């Protein structure tokens, strides 16, 4: 019987990654203490260090990019729905 995978909350991942960044304990010690594989600790540490500049970046710019992506996705969905509606109208007229 296989064990169920453990899941870690974002807060737990951040805590473990921060411990690794501090460098007070070795990666192996941190992994053992939190019962995580050392490779996973390194992955979370790397992800944290890669994304730190975003934290101090221009939040307005990030929000604008997210909003722009959302608008593009919504326009794509609208276009798809219009094509489907037109097709259904055409099929309904052929049946009548």
N, C-alpha and C positions, 0 to 999 in steps of 0.2 A: 504494500500500500504506500502510495506516495504522500509525502508531506504537502500540506497546503502552503503556497508561497506566502511569505510575510509581506505586508505592505507597510510602507512608511509614509507618514504624513509629510507635507512640504516643510512643516516646522521641524520635524525630526531630522529630515535630510539637511536642512540648513544648520541645525545644531551640530550634527556630525561633521559636516563640511567645515564649519567654523572652527571646530576643535582641530581638524587637520591643518587648517591654515595657520592657526596659532603656533603650531610646532612644539608645544610643550611635551606632548607624547608622540611616540612613533605611530605610523599608520597601523602597524600590527597591533599595538596596544589599544588604539581607538577601535579598531575592528573587533577585537576580542571583547572589549568592554560593552560595545553596543550590539554584539553578536551579528556582525555584518562581514561580508568578505572584503579583504583589503582592496581589491580591485574596485569594488563598489564605492568605497570611501574615496579613493582617488578620482573616480568618475564624478562624484558629487562635488569634490573639492575643485576639480577643473571647471565644472559647470558654473560653480559659484564665482570663481575668479574671472571666467569669461563674461559673465553677465553683470558683474559689478558696475562697469561703466554705464550700463543702462539705468541703474538706480540713480545715478547722479546726472544723467543726461537730461535733455530738454523734454520734460513730460508732455508739454503742449504739442511738440512735434510728433511724439509717439502716439498720442491720442488722435492727432490728425491723420497719421498713416493708418491707424486701425479703423478710423471712421471711413477713410477713403476705400480701404479694402472691403468694408461692409457694404458701402454704396455700390461698388463694382459688382459684388456678389448678388445684391438685390436686383440690380439691373439685369444681370444674367438670368436670374430666376424669372423676372417679369417677361423677358424675351422668350424664354422657354414656355411659359404659360400661355403667352399670346400665340405661339406657333401651335401648341396643343389645342387651344380653343378654336383657332381657324380650321384646323384639321377636323375637329369634331363637328363644327358647323357644316363643313363640306360633306362629311359622311352623312350627317343628318338630312341634308338636302337631297342627297342621292337616294336615300331610303324612302323619302316621302313621295 
